[in-house]
Amino acid sequence: MKHIYILGAAGSIGLQTLEVLEENQGLFQLVGISLGNNHQINHEILNNLNVEVVCLRDITMIDSYQKQFPQIIFYGGDEGLIQIAEYHKQGLLVNALSGSAGLKPTVAAIKSLKDIALANKETLVMAGDIINKLVDEYQVKLYPIDSEHSALWQILNGEDKNSVQKIVITASGGALRDLTRDQLVNVTKKDALKHPNWRMGDKITIDSATMMNKGLEVIEAHHLFGLPYAQIETILHKESMVHGIVYFIDGTMKASLSVSDMKIPIAYALFYPDRRAYNRHLELTNLSFKAMDFVRFPLLRVAYEVGNKGGLLPTVMNAANEAAVQLFLKDQIQFLDIEKIVIETINNYTNIESPSLDQIIDTDTQVQQLIRHTYEKR
C-alpha cells in the first residue's frame, strides 16, 4: 500500500486528490496532510479521514485541533509543512500548495526520499535547476499533475527527445479571453474569477486570466522535459479538450485529449505507471485553435523572456505576480495593475545567475514584501 501525503489538502487540487483516494480505497494510505484556514472544510476532512500528521496554516489553532483530534500529531505554519514533508514514512507527496510556499517542502520531501506529484508549478519556476539536481541525487521520481504537463509527459513517454521538433501547451484564455485590452480596464475580481472550463483556486484562476499561469507552465515545461524555450509553444484552445501536442521531426504529431477534469492527471500520477478505470471520455465536437496573441497577453511574452534569461529573474517574476494577484484579490489594485507591477519589478531588478536556494527564497520574500509595502492601502 502506497503512503500518500497531500500539502494543500483543502484546496481545489487537494480535495480532488482526496476524491481519487476515496474512490480507490485499499490501495493507498493517507499519512499526512496540510490544511488552510477554512475550518469548516478542515473539520470535514479530519472527521472523515484517518491521518497521522497534520500541518495547520494557522499555528494559533493547534491546541484547539489537538483537543478535538488527540490521535493526530499537529504541526503549524511553514515549518510544519517541512515537518510533514520529512515525516519518516516514505511514499508520494502531492504538492498542491499555491505559490512560493511549495518550494521548501518539496526540497525537504526529496531529501526524505519521497516521490513528488507536483501541482505547485512555482517550485520549478523558482528553482527548477536545483530541484532537478536533487531529484537525480536522491533518486526519487517527479510526476507533474498540471493537466498540460501530464499530457505532454504521457505523449513523450518512450520517445527520443532528439525526435521532438516542438511541444505545444494549450491555453483556454481564462475568464476574460473575449475582452479586448481596452475592456480590461474596469474588470472586477468577480469577472476574473469566472473561469469557463476549470474549477480552480482563486490565485490560479486570476493567473489564467492574465495568462501568467501559461507563462509559469512554459518555464515548468522547460525544466520537466529539458527542452529549450524555442521548442515550447503556446496556443489558444478555448475548449480545454486538447491539453498537449508534440510535433516530431518526421512530420507526425501526437496529442493528448480528455475532459476538463483534474482527477484524470491526479490519478495518472498516483497510479503511474498503471492507469485506473475512470469512465469519462470526450464527446468530440468542433475544436478550435488560435495563435497566441502576446500583445493581448503580455505576461506570457515576459515569461518567455525571463525563462530564457534564467537566474533569479523567474523568482522575481513569480514573486511579483504572487504579490500583485493577492493585492487584486483584496481589491487593493486594478486588474491591469498586475501586469504593470510584474513588468516594472522585473525591469528594475539586477539578475543573478545560478542563484542558491537561500538566494531564491530570500529574493521571493523581499520582492513580495516590497510590493505589498508599496501598493497596500493603509
C-alpha positions as CSV (number, residue, x, y, z in Angstrom):
1,M,0.0,0.0,0.0
2,K,1.5,3.3,-1.1
3,H,1.8,6.1,1.6
4,I,0.4,9.4,0.5
5,Y,1.0,13.0,1.7
6,I,-1.0,16.0,0.5
7,L,0.1,19.5,1.0
8,G,-2.8,21.8,0.4
9,A,-5.4,19.2,1.0
10,A,-8.3,21.7,1.5
11,G,-7.6,23.4,-1.9
12,S,-9.1,22.5,-5.3
13,I,-6.3,20.0,-6.3
14,G,-6.1,18.6,-2.7
15,L,-9.8,18.0,-2.5
16,Q,-9.9,16.3,-5.9
17,T,-6.9,14.1,-4.8
18,L,-8.9,13.1,-1.7
19,E,-11.7,12.1,-4.0
20,V,-9.4,9.9,-6.1
21,L,-8.2,8.2,-2.9
22,E,-11.8,7.7,-1.7
23,E,-12.7,6.1,-5.0
24,N,-9.7,3.7,-4.7
25,Q,-9.8,2.6,-1.1
26,G,-7.4,0.0,0.0
27,L,-4.7,1.0,-2.5
28,F,-3.3,4.0,-0.6
29,Q,-2.7,5.0,2.9
30,L,-3.0,8.8,3.6
31,V,-0.4,9.6,6.2
32,G,-0.2,13.3,6.4
33,I,-1.9,16.5,5.1
34,S,-1.7,20.3,5.4
35,L,-4.8,22.4,5.8
36,G,-5.6,26.1,5.3
37,N,-7.8,28.5,7.2
38,N,-11.2,27.2,6.2
39,H,-12.0,25.5,9.5
40,Q,-15.3,24.0,8.3
41,I,-13.6,22.2,5.4
42,N,-10.7,21.2,7.7
43,H,-13.1,19.6,10.2
44,E,-15.0,17.8,7.5
45,I,-11.7,16.3,6.2
46,L,-10.4,15.3,9.6
47,N,-13.7,13.8,10.7
48,N,-13.7,11.6,7.6
49,L,-10.1,10.6,7.3
50,N,-7.6,8.6,9.4
51,V,-4.3,10.5,9.2
52,E,-1.3,10.5,11.4
53,V,0.1,14.0,11.0
54,V,-1.4,17.4,10.0
55,C,0.0,20.8,9.4
56,L,-2.3,23.8,10.1
57,R,-1.6,27.1,8.4
58,D,-2.8,28.9,11.5
59,I,-0.5,28.0,14.3
60,T,-2.8,29.6,16.9
61,M,-5.4,26.8,16.3
62,I,-3.1,23.9,17.0
63,D,-4.2,23.4,20.7
64,S,-7.8,23.6,19.7
65,Y,-7.4,21.0,17.0
66,Q,-5.3,18.8,19.2
67,K,-8.0,18.6,21.8
68,Q,-10.6,17.7,19.2
69,F,-8.4,15.1,17.4
70,P,-6.0,13.7,20.1
71,Q,-4.9,10.8,17.9
72,I,-3.3,13.1,15.3
73,I,0.1,14.9,15.6
74,F,-0.3,18.6,14.7
75,Y,2.3,20.9,13.3
76,G,1.9,24.5,12.2
77,G,3.0,27.2,9.7
78,D,5.8,27.0,7.2
79,E,7.9,24.8,9.5
80,G,5.0,22.4,9.8
81,L,4.9,21.9,6.0
82,I,8.6,20.8,6.2
83,Q,7.8,18.5,9.1
84,I,5.1,16.8,7.1
85,A,7.5,16.5,4.1
86,E,10.2,15.0,6.3
87,Y,7.9,12.5,8.1
88,H,9.6,9.2,8.5
89,K,7.3,7.1,6.3
90,Q,8.4,7.1,2.7
91,G,5.8,7.4,-0.1
92,L,4.5,10.0,-2.5
93,L,4.0,13.7,-1.6
94,V,1.3,15.5,-3.6
95,N,2.3,19.2,-3.5
96,A,-0.9,21.1,-4.2
97,L,0.1,24.3,-2.4
98,S,-0.4,27.7,-4.0
99,G,2.6,29.9,-4.6
100,S,6.1,30.0,-3.4
101,A,5.3,28.3,-0.1
102,G,5.6,25.0,-2.0
103,L,9.3,25.2,-2.7
104,K,10.9,24.4,0.7
105,P,8.7,21.4,1.5
106,T,9.4,20.0,-2.0
107,V,13.1,20.1,-1.2
108,A,12.5,18.6,2.2
109,A,10.4,15.7,0.7
110,I,13.0,14.9,-1.9
111,K,15.8,14.8,0.7
112,S,13.5,12.5,2.7
113,L,13.3,10.1,-0.3
114,K,9.7,10.8,-1.1
115,D,8.5,10.9,-4.7
116,I,6.8,14.1,-5.7
117,A,3.5,14.6,-7.6
118,L,3.8,18.3,-8.4
119,A,0.9,20.7,-8.8
120,N,2.8,23.6,-7.4
121,K,4.4,25.0,-10.6
122,E,6.2,27.7,-8.7
123,T,8.6,25.2,-7.3
124,L,10.1,24.6,-10.8
125,V,9.7,28.2,-11.9
126,M,11.8,29.4,-9.0
127,A,14.3,26.6,-8.6
128,G,13.9,24.1,-11.5
129,D,17.7,23.5,-11.9
130,I,18.1,22.9,-8.2
131,I,15.1,20.6,-8.0
132,N,16.2,18.5,-11.0
133,K,19.7,18.1,-9.4
134,L,18.1,17.0,-6.1
135,V,15.8,14.5,-7.9
136,D,18.8,12.9,-9.6
137,E,20.9,13.0,-6.4
138,Y,18.3,11.4,-4.2
139,Q,16.9,9.1,-7.0
140,V,13.3,10.0,-6.5
141,K,10.5,10.5,-9.0
142,L,8.9,13.7,-10.0
143,Y,5.5,13.5,-11.6
144,P,3.6,16.5,-13.0
145,I,-0.1,17.0,-12.1
146,D,-0.9,20.0,-14.2
147,S,-3.2,18.8,-17.0
148,E,-0.9,20.2,-19.7
149,H,2.3,18.7,-18.3
150,S,0.7,15.4,-17.6
151,A,-0.5,15.3,-21.2
152,L,3.0,16.1,-22.5
153,W,4.6,13.6,-20.1
154,Q,2.3,10.9,-21.5
155,I,3.0,11.8,-25.1
156,L,6.8,11.9,-24.6
157,N,7.0,8.7,-22.6
158,G,9.2,6.3,-24.6
159,E,10.1,8.9,-27.2
160,D,13.6,10.1,-28.0
161,K,13.9,13.7,-27.1
162,N,16.0,14.3,-30.2
163,S,13.0,13.4,-32.4
164,V,10.9,16.2,-30.9
165,Q,10.5,19.3,-33.0
166,K,8.4,21.2,-30.5
167,I,5.9,20.8,-27.8
168,V,2.7,22.8,-27.6
169,I,0.9,23.9,-24.4
170,T,-2.7,24.8,-24.9
171,A,-4.4,27.7,-23.1
172,S,-8.1,28.3,-22.6
173,G,-7.6,32.0,-22.4
174,G,-9.2,32.3,-19.0
175,A,-12.3,34.2,-17.9
176,L,-11.6,37.3,-19.8
177,R,-10.5,35.8,-23.1
178,D,-13.1,37.5,-25.2
179,L,-12.4,41.0,-23.9
180,T,-10.1,43.5,-25.6
181,R,-7.4,45.2,-23.7
182,D,-9.5,48.4,-23.6
183,Q,-12.3,46.4,-22.0
184,L,-9.9,45.1,-19.2
185,V,-9.7,48.5,-17.6
186,N,-12.8,48.1,-15.4
187,V,-12.6,44.3,-14.9
188,T,-13.7,43.2,-11.4
189,K,-12.4,40.4,-9.2
190,K,-15.8,38.6,-9.7
191,D,-15.3,38.9,-13.5
192,A,-11.8,37.5,-13.4
193,L,-12.7,34.5,-11.2
194,K,-15.4,33.1,-13.6
195,H,-13.3,30.5,-15.4
196,P,-15.3,29.0,-18.2
197,N,-13.8,25.5,-18.1
198,W,-12.0,24.7,-14.9
199,R,-12.7,24.6,-11.2
200,M,-9.6,26.0,-9.6
201,G,-8.4,28.2,-6.7
202,D,-8.6,32.0,-6.8
203,K,-4.9,32.6,-7.4
204,I,-4.5,30.2,-10.4
205,T,-7.8,31.5,-11.8
206,I,-6.5,35.1,-11.9
207,D,-3.2,33.8,-13.3
208,S,-5.3,32.1,-16.1
209,A,-7.0,35.4,-16.9
210,T,-3.6,37.3,-17.1
211,M,-2.0,34.3,-18.9
212,M,0.7,34.3,-16.3
213,N,-0.3,30.8,-15.5
214,K,0.7,29.7,-19.0
215,G,3.9,31.6,-18.6
216,L,4.7,29.7,-15.4
217,E,3.8,26.5,-17.3
218,V,6.2,27.3,-20.1
219,I,9.1,27.6,-17.6
220,E,7.9,24.5,-15.8
221,A,7.9,22.5,-19.0
222,H,11.4,23.6,-19.8
223,H,12.6,22.1,-16.5
224,L,10.4,19.0,-16.7
225,F,11.3,18.0,-20.3
226,G,14.7,19.5,-20.8
227,L,13.7,21.4,-23.9
228,P,14.8,25.0,-24.8
229,Y,12.2,27.7,-24.9
230,A,12.4,27.9,-28.7
231,Q,10.8,24.4,-28.7
232,I,7.9,25.3,-26.4
233,E,4.9,26.9,-28.0
234,T,1.6,28.1,-26.6
235,I,-1.7,28.3,-28.4
236,L,-5.2,29.3,-27.5
237,H,-7.7,26.5,-27.4
238,K,-11.0,27.5,-25.7
239,E,-12.5,24.1,-25.2
240,S,-9.7,22.7,-23.0
241,M,-10.0,19.3,-24.6
242,V,-6.6,19.0,-26.1
243,H,-4.1,19.5,-23.3
244,G,-0.8,19.0,-25.0
245,I,0.6,18.4,-28.5
246,V,4.0,17.2,-29.6
247,Y,5.4,17.8,-33.1
248,F,8.0,15.3,-34.2
249,I,10.7,15.8,-36.8
250,D,9.2,13.2,-39.2
251,G,6.1,15.3,-39.7
252,T,3.8,13.5,-37.3
253,M,2.0,15.0,-34.3
254,K,0.7,13.4,-31.1
255,A,-1.9,15.0,-28.9
256,S,-3.5,14.1,-25.6
257,L,-7.2,14.7,-25.2
258,S,-9.5,14.4,-22.2
259,V,-12.4,16.1,-20.5
260,S,-11.6,19.1,-18.3
261,D,-11.3,17.0,-15.1
262,M,-8.2,17.3,-12.9
263,K,-8.9,13.9,-11.3
264,I,-7.5,12.4,-14.5
265,P,-3.9,13.8,-14.3
266,I,-4.0,13.4,-10.5
267,A,-4.9,9.7,-10.8
268,Y,-2.2,9.2,-13.5
269,A,0.5,10.5,-11.1
270,L,-0.8,8.4,-8.2
271,F,-1.1,5.2,-10.1
272,Y,1.8,5.6,-12.5
273,P,2.9,3.5,-14.4
274,D,-0.6,2.0,-14.3
275,R,-3.9,3.6,-15.4
276,R,-7.1,3.4,-13.3
277,A,-10.6,2.9,-14.7
278,Y,-12.5,6.1,-15.0
279,N,-15.4,6.3,-17.3
280,R,-15.3,9.9,-18.5
281,H,-14.5,10.4,-22.2
282,L,-14.9,13.2,-24.6
283,E,-17.7,13.7,-27.0
284,L,-15.6,15.0,-29.8
285,T,-17.0,18.2,-31.2
286,N,-15.6,21.1,-33.1
287,L,-12.2,22.0,-31.8
288,S,-10.8,25.5,-32.2
289,F,-7.1,26.6,-32.1
290,K,-5.8,30.2,-32.4
291,A,-2.3,31.6,-32.4
292,M,-1.2,33.2,-29.2
293,D,-1.5,37.0,-29.0
294,F,1.4,38.3,-27.0
295,V,0.1,41.9,-27.3
296,R,-3.2,40.8,-25.7
297,F,-1.4,38.7,-23.1
298,P,2.0,40.5,-22.4
299,L,2.8,38.5,-19.2
300,L,3.2,35.4,-21.3
301,R,5.8,37.1,-23.5
302,V,7.5,38.3,-20.3
303,A,7.6,34.7,-19.0
304,Y,9.4,33.5,-22.2
305,E,11.9,36.4,-21.9
306,V,12.5,35.7,-18.2
307,G,12.8,32.0,-18.7
308,N,15.4,32.4,-21.4
309,K,17.5,34.8,-19.1
310,G,17.1,32.4,-16.2
311,G,19.0,33.1,-12.9
312,L,16.9,34.9,-10.3
313,L,14.5,36.5,-12.7
314,P,11.9,33.7,-12.8
315,T,11.8,34.0,-9.0
316,V,11.4,37.8,-9.2
317,M,8.6,37.4,-11.8
318,N,6.8,34.8,-9.8
319,A,7.1,36.8,-6.5
320,A,5.9,40.0,-8.1
321,N,2.9,38.2,-9.7
322,E,2.0,36.4,-6.5
323,A,2.0,39.6,-4.5
324,A,0.1,41.5,-7.2
325,V,-2.6,38.8,-7.5
326,Q,-3.1,38.9,-3.8
327,L,-3.5,42.7,-3.9
328,F,-6.0,42.4,-6.7
329,L,-8.0,39.7,-4.8
330,K,-8.1,42.1,-1.8
331,D,-9.4,44.9,-4.0
332,Q,-6.2,46.9,-3.5
333,I,-5.3,47.3,-7.2
334,Q,-6.9,47.1,-10.6
335,F,-6.7,44.1,-12.9
336,L,-4.2,45.7,-15.3
337,D,-2.0,46.8,-12.4
338,I,-1.0,43.1,-12.1
339,E,0.9,43.4,-15.4
340,K,2.3,46.8,-14.6
341,I,3.7,45.6,-11.2
342,V,5.2,42.4,-12.6
343,I,6.9,44.1,-15.6
344,E,8.2,47.1,-13.6
345,T,9.6,44.8,-10.9
346,I,11.5,42.7,-13.4
347,N,12.8,45.7,-15.3
348,N,14.1,47.2,-12.0
349,Y,15.9,44.1,-10.9
350,T,19.5,43.1,-11.5
351,N,19.7,39.5,-12.3
352,I,22.0,36.9,-10.5
353,E,23.0,33.8,-12.5
354,S,23.0,30.4,-10.8
355,P,21.4,31.5,-7.5
356,S,21.5,29.3,-4.4
357,L,18.3,28.0,-2.8
358,D,18.8,30.6,0.0
359,Q,19.1,33.4,-2.5
360,I,15.9,32.3,-4.3
361,I,13.9,32.1,-1.0
362,D,15.2,35.4,0.3
363,T,14.5,37.2,-3.1
364,D,11.0,35.8,-3.1
365,T,10.3,37.2,0.4
366,Q,11.9,40.6,-0.3
367,V,10.1,41.2,-3.6
368,Q,6.7,40.2,-2.2
369,Q,7.3,42.4,0.9
370,L,8.3,45.4,-1.2
371,I,5.3,45.2,-3.5
372,R,2.9,44.8,-0.5
373,H,4.5,47.8,1.2
374,T,4.3,49.9,-1.9
375,Y,0.8,49.2,-3.0
376,E,-1.3,48.2,0.0
377,K,-3.8,50.8,1.0
378,R,-3.3,51.8,4.6
